[in-house]
Structure formats: C-alpha cells, structure tokens
Amino acid sequence: MASLSLSLGPKTLNVKVTPGKTLAEVLQEFAQKYDLKPEDWTLASKGKQLDLSLPYRLSGLPQNAKLEVVRRANSMCIFVITF
C-alpha cells in the first residue's frame, strides 16, 4: 500500500492511501491529527498546490511522495490592531 508523507513545519504524518482515496481525505486525516481546520489548508508538492478533489491514482504523485501542508491563499486572516 502506498503512503504519503505530509509536513507542516515540525509536524509530520505518514498517511496510507488507496488508489481511490482523494487528496482531500488525506488532508482531513492530517488536520484531524493536529487539530486544524482542513478548510484553511491545502496540499502542495514542490511548491505547486494540488487539486484536492483528485483521487490519489489520478494525482500523478509517486509512492511515498513528500507533501507540504500550506495555508490556503483565500483563507481569511483577521488581525486586530489596537493603539
């Protein structure tokens, strides 16, 4: 069975994948493990964001690929500045 290695800074998780498992499900496992909101994050490989709707077999990723968990570009960050 293939696996993917997901990392976010020092946090790393190896996720076993089946050919039909979507990348969104892989991200969900990582988010659940580290108490993150999956809608705020996405997966990237070599600096390119991946389509999370694709199943592993159609993603073009090799077995044991190393992926980065990165913040989505469209997620909102709210900063409160007080003077």
PyMOL commands that set and color helices and strands:
alter all, ss='L'
color gray80, all
select helices_A, chain A and resi 23-33+38-40+56-59
alter helices_A, ss='H'
color red, helices_A
select strands_A, chain A and resi 2-8+11-17+41-45+48-49+66-71
alter strands_A, ss='S'
color yellow, strands_A
deselect
rebuild
show_as cartoon
